Amino acid sequence: MPAIANYRGIIPAISCPFTPDHRIDEPALSKLASWLAGHDGVVAIMTNGHTGEVFSLTPAERAEVTRIVADELKGRMPVISSIVCEGLADAAEHARAAVEAGAVALDVMPPHHWLRFGFTSGHALQYFEAIHKAAPNADLVCHVYPAWTRASYSSQLLADLAKLPYLQAFKVGQRDMNKYARDIQAIREADASKAILTCHDEYLLASMVQGVDGALVGFATFIPQLIIDLWNAVKAGDLKKAMEVQAIITPLKDAVYGGGEPTGEAHARMKGGMYLAGVIDDATVRPPTEAPNAKEVEALRAAVKQAGLLKR
């Protein structure tokens, strides 16, 4: 039995609020988690993603972020924690710590040395198996990296992963629409019960209409209701409505992501937008990530205002 009964919908990858001296702001994180969970259409919350500035967090802090969110949402909504490690032993340790902190599912990012050196399908299958053995009661979510990276999974590997009984969902972010379509087909043919969630924050509508089951995106920590509205329109087959919602999202997307993919500074701009929208009260990011400059803040302000969300 999957630990999470329903992955189909919107799953925000939650931002991690910090105090001005760069400590985890527990009250602010709890408040943000509760606010996100209060949106009809959000089905789970994910901690320790890129939007959560995971690479600035120590292993103990990653577990602490998960504990704070899981404690806040206990009995209300399941929590997924990302596993961002380099080897089998540390991935197993992180998996055990995340589950002890309250996560019921684990999003498995590729080890980042694969970005430089590449990997074999056997490496990937061993990595998932090691995490499963360390946390046998947790669902696993496969985090699919862009096709241009050396950590990109082949369609065949994705099909093999879909056949693993403990892997329940895919967070897909190929940034190559041809490969995206082929990969969705490969996963569906291998096991149609596995959930497929877009993580293309920067072109949501285009990726939602490819036959996926929802979205697992950091952008939903900022504008959950707009993304829920977009997904509901796509599910209803109402392209006109979906395009209207995307037209509101696009200036926000441009102000946060510019013309490219998510980056550390994009996550900082997202925090800036969240501050302007009254979602968080402090937009502090951890160094070396840099806060948005004055020009970027003004672009954020204009985008938030046109969406009717400006509070500051």
C-alpha positions as CSV (number, residue, x, y, z in Angstrom):
1,M,0.0,0.0,0.0
2,P,1.4,3.4,-0.9
3,A,2.1,5.7,2.1
4,I,0.4,8.6,0.3
5,A,-3.0,7.6,-1.2
6,N,-3.2,10.5,-3.6
7,Y,-0.4,12.3,-5.5
8,R,-2.8,13.7,-8.2
9,G,-3.0,17.4,-7.7
10,I,-0.7,20.2,-6.7
11,I,2.3,19.6,-4.4
12,P,4.2,22.7,-3.4
13,A,8.0,22.4,-2.8
14,I,8.0,24.6,0.2
15,S,10.3,27.5,0.6
16,C,12.3,27.7,3.9
17,P,12.0,31.1,5.7
18,F,15.1,32.3,7.5
19,T,15.6,34.8,10.2
20,P,17.8,37.9,9.4
21,D,20.8,36.0,10.9
22,H,20.1,33.0,8.6
23,R,18.6,30.6,11.1
24,I,15.6,28.5,10.2
25,D,12.5,30.5,11.2
26,E,10.3,27.8,12.7
27,P,7.2,29.9,13.3
28,A,7.3,31.3,9.8
29,L,7.9,27.8,8.3
30,S,5.0,26.4,10.3
31,K,2.7,29.3,9.2
32,L,3.7,28.8,5.6
33,A,3.1,25.1,5.7
34,S,-0.4,25.6,7.2
35,W,-1.3,28.2,4.7
36,L,-0.3,26.0,1.8
37,A,-2.2,23.0,3.2
38,G,-5.3,25.1,3.5
39,H,-5.7,25.3,-0.3
40,D,-8.2,22.9,-1.8
41,G,-6.2,21.1,-4.5
42,V,-2.9,20.8,-2.6
43,V,-2.5,17.1,-1.9
44,A,0.9,17.1,-0.1
45,I,3.9,19.3,0.8
46,M,7.5,18.7,-0.1
47,T,10.4,19.8,2.0
48,N,14.1,20.2,1.1
49,G,13.7,20.9,-2.5
50,H,15.7,23.4,-4.5
51,T,13.2,26.1,-3.7
52,G,13.8,25.3,0.0
53,E,17.5,26.2,-0.5
54,V,18.4,22.6,0.4
55,F,22.0,23.0,-0.5
56,S,22.4,25.6,2.2
57,L,21.1,23.2,4.9
58,T,23.1,20.8,6.9
59,P,21.8,17.2,7.2
60,A,20.4,18.0,10.7
61,E,18.7,21.2,9.4
62,R,17.1,19.2,6.6
63,A,15.6,16.8,9.1
64,E,14.6,19.8,11.2
65,V,12.7,21.5,8.3
66,T,10.8,18.2,7.7
67,R,10.0,17.9,11.4
68,I,8.6,21.4,11.6
69,V,6.4,20.9,8.6
70,A,5.3,17.4,9.5
71,D,4.5,18.5,13.1
72,E,2.4,21.4,11.7
73,L,0.5,19.2,9.2
74,K,0.1,16.1,11.3
75,G,-3.3,14.5,10.6
76,R,-3.9,17.1,7.8
77,M,-1.6,16.4,4.9
78,P,1.3,14.1,4.1
79,V,4.9,15.4,3.8
80,I,7.5,14.4,1.3
81,S,11.2,15.2,1.9
82,S,13.8,15.4,-0.8
83,I,17.0,13.3,-0.6
84,V,19.9,15.2,-1.9
85,C,23.1,13.1,-1.4
86,E,26.1,11.7,-3.2
87,G,26.4,8.1,-2.2
88,L,24.5,5.1,-0.9
89,A,25.5,5.4,2.7
90,D,24.7,9.1,3.2
91,A,21.4,8.7,1.2
92,A,20.4,5.9,3.5
93,E,21.2,8.1,6.6
94,H,19.2,11.1,5.2
95,A,16.3,8.8,4.3
96,R,16.1,7.4,7.9
97,A,16.4,10.9,9.3
98,A,13.6,12.2,7.1
99,V,11.2,9.4,8.0
100,E,12.0,9.9,11.7
101,A,11.2,13.6,11.3
102,G,7.8,12.7,9.9
103,A,8.1,12.3,6.1
104,V,6.1,9.5,4.6
105,A,7.6,9.8,1.1
106,L,11.1,10.7,-0.2
107,D,11.8,12.6,-3.4
108,V,15.0,11.1,-4.8
109,M,17.2,13.6,-6.6
110,P,20.1,12.3,-8.7
111,P,23.5,12.5,-6.9
112,H,25.1,15.6,-8.2
113,H,28.4,14.0,-9.1
114,W,26.4,12.4,-11.9
115,L,26.1,15.8,-13.5
116,R,29.8,15.8,-14.0
117,F,30.7,12.1,-14.5
118,G,27.4,10.6,-15.7
119,F,26.1,7.2,-14.4
120,T,24.7,3.9,-15.5
121,S,21.2,2.5,-15.1
122,G,22.6,0.1,-12.6
123,H,23.9,3.0,-10.5
124,A,20.5,4.6,-10.4
125,L,18.7,1.3,-9.5
126,Q,21.1,0.6,-6.7
127,Y,20.6,4.2,-5.4
128,F,16.9,3.8,-5.2
129,E,17.2,0.4,-3.7
130,A,19.5,1.6,-0.9
131,I,17.1,4.4,0.0
132,H,14.2,2.0,0.0
133,K,16.0,-0.5,2.3
134,A,16.8,2.4,4.7
135,A,13.2,3.6,4.7
136,P,11.1,0.6,3.7
137,N,7.7,2.1,4.6
138,A,8.2,5.3,2.7
139,D,7.1,5.9,-0.9
140,L,9.8,7.0,-3.3
141,V,9.3,9.8,-5.9
142,C,11.7,9.9,-8.8
143,H,13.0,13.4,-9.5
144,V,13.8,13.6,-13.2
145,Y,16.5,16.2,-14.2
146,P,16.7,18.1,-17.5
147,A,17.5,16.2,-20.6
148,W,20.6,18.4,-21.3
149,T,22.3,17.2,-18.1
150,R,24.4,14.1,-17.6
151,A,22.1,13.1,-14.8
152,S,19.2,12.7,-17.2
153,Y,17.3,9.4,-17.1
154,S,16.6,7.4,-20.3
155,S,13.0,6.4,-21.2
156,Q,14.0,2.8,-20.5
157,L,15.4,3.6,-17.1
158,L,12.2,5.5,-16.2
159,A,10.2,2.5,-17.3
160,D,12.3,0.2,-15.1
161,L,11.9,2.6,-12.2
162,A,8.1,2.7,-12.7
163,K,8.0,-1.1,-12.2
164,L,9.5,-0.8,-8.7
165,P,6.6,-1.4,-6.3
166,Y,7.8,1.2,-3.8
167,L,8.2,4.0,-6.3
168,Q,4.9,5.8,-6.5
169,A,5.4,9.0,-8.5
170,F,7.6,10.9,-10.9
171,K,8.6,14.6,-10.7
172,V,9.4,15.2,-14.3
173,G,11.4,18.2,-15.5
174,Q,13.1,17.3,-18.8
175,R,13.0,20.8,-20.3
176,D,12.8,19.0,-23.7
177,M,9.2,18.5,-24.8
178,N,10.0,15.7,-27.2
179,K,11.7,13.7,-24.5
180,Y,9.1,14.7,-22.0
181,A,6.3,13.1,-24.2
182,R,8.4,10.0,-24.8
183,D,9.1,9.6,-21.1
184,I,5.5,10.0,-20.1
185,Q,4.5,7.3,-22.6
186,A,7.3,5.0,-21.3
187,I,6.2,5.4,-17.7
188,R,2.5,4.9,-18.6
189,E,3.3,1.7,-20.5
190,A,5.4,0.3,-17.7
191,D,2.8,1.0,-14.9
192,A,-0.1,3.3,-15.6
193,S,-0.8,3.6,-11.8
194,K,2.3,5.7,-11.1
195,A,1.6,9.4,-10.8
196,I,3.4,11.8,-13.2
197,L,3.8,15.4,-11.9
198,T,5.3,18.2,-14.0
199,C,8.0,20.3,-12.4
200,H,8.3,22.7,-15.2
201,D,7.7,25.9,-13.1
202,E,8.6,28.1,-16.0
203,Y,6.1,26.7,-18.5
204,L,3.3,25.1,-16.5
205,L,0.4,25.1,-19.1
206,A,2.5,23.7,-21.9
207,S,3.6,20.8,-19.6
208,M,0.3,20.2,-17.9
209,V,-1.5,19.4,-21.2
210,Q,0.7,16.4,-21.9
211,G,-1.4,14.0,-19.9
212,V,0.2,14.3,-16.4
213,D,-1.5,14.0,-13.0
214,G,-0.6,17.4,-11.5
215,A,2.4,19.5,-10.6
216,L,5.2,19.3,-7.9
217,V,6.7,22.7,-8.2
218,G,8.4,25.3,-6.0
219,F,6.4,28.0,-7.8
220,A,3.3,26.7,-5.8
221,T,4.9,27.8,-2.6
222,F,4.3,31.4,-3.9
223,I,1.1,31.2,-6.0
224,P,-0.7,28.0,-5.0
225,Q,-4.2,29.2,-5.9
226,L,-3.3,30.3,-9.4
227,I,-1.6,27.0,-10.1
228,I,-4.6,25.1,-8.7
229,D,-6.8,27.2,-10.9
230,L,-4.6,26.4,-13.9
231,W,-4.7,22.7,-13.2
232,N,-8.4,22.6,-12.7
233,A,-8.9,24.3,-16.0
234,V,-6.6,21.8,-17.8
235,K,-8.4,18.9,-16.1
236,A,-11.8,20.3,-17.3
237,G,-10.5,20.7,-20.8
238,D,-11.2,24.4,-20.7
239,L,-8.3,25.7,-22.7
240,K,-9.7,29.3,-22.8
241,K,-9.8,29.4,-19.0
242,A,-6.3,27.8,-18.7
243,M,-4.9,30.4,-21.1
244,E,-6.4,33.2,-19.0
245,V,-4.9,31.9,-15.8
246,Q,-1.5,31.3,-17.5
247,A,-1.6,34.9,-18.7
248,I,-1.7,36.0,-15.1
249,I,1.0,33.6,-14.1
250,T,3.4,34.5,-17.0
251,P,4.5,37.9,-15.7
252,L,5.1,36.3,-12.3
253,K,7.1,33.5,-14.0
254,D,9.1,36.1,-15.9
255,A,9.9,38.1,-12.8
256,V,11.0,35.0,-10.9
257,Y,12.7,32.9,-13.5
258,G,13.5,35.3,-16.3
259,G,14.0,33.5,-19.6
260,G,15.6,30.4,-18.0
261,E,15.3,27.5,-15.6
262,P,15.1,27.8,-11.8
263,T,18.3,28.9,-10.1
264,G,19.3,29.9,-6.7
265,E,18.7,33.6,-7.5
266,A,15.3,32.7,-8.9
267,H,14.4,31.2,-5.6
268,A,15.6,34.4,-4.0
269,R,13.4,36.4,-6.3
270,M,10.5,34.0,-5.4
271,K,11.0,34.8,-1.8
272,G,10.9,38.5,-2.7
273,G,7.6,38.0,-4.5
274,M,6.2,36.0,-1.5
275,Y,7.2,38.9,0.7
276,L,5.4,41.4,-1.5
277,A,2.3,39.2,-1.6
278,G,2.3,38.9,2.2
279,V,3.0,35.2,2.1
280,I,6.1,35.5,4.3
281,D,7.4,38.4,6.4
282,D,11.1,38.1,5.7
283,A,12.7,37.3,2.3
284,T,16.2,36.5,3.7
285,V,18.1,33.9,1.7
286,R,21.3,32.1,2.8
287,P,24.6,33.1,1.2
288,P,26.0,32.7,-1.3
289,T,22.6,33.1,-2.9
290,E,22.0,36.8,-3.5
291,A,18.9,38.8,-2.8
292,P,17.2,40.5,-5.8
293,N,18.4,43.9,-6.7
294,A,16.2,47.0,-6.9
295,K,15.3,46.5,-10.6
296,E,14.3,42.9,-9.9
297,V,12.2,43.9,-6.9
298,E,10.3,46.5,-9.1
299,A,9.7,43.8,-11.7
300,L,8.4,41.5,-9.0
301,R,6.2,44.3,-7.6
302,A,4.6,44.9,-11.0
303,A,4.0,41.2,-11.6
304,V,2.5,40.7,-8.2
305,K,0.3,43.8,-8.6
306,Q,-1.1,42.7,-12.0
307,A,-2.0,39.4,-10.4
308,G,-4.0,41.2,-7.7
309,L,-1.8,39.8,-4.9
310,L,0.2,42.9,-3.8
311,K,0.1,43.4,-0.1
312,R,3.3,45.5,0.5
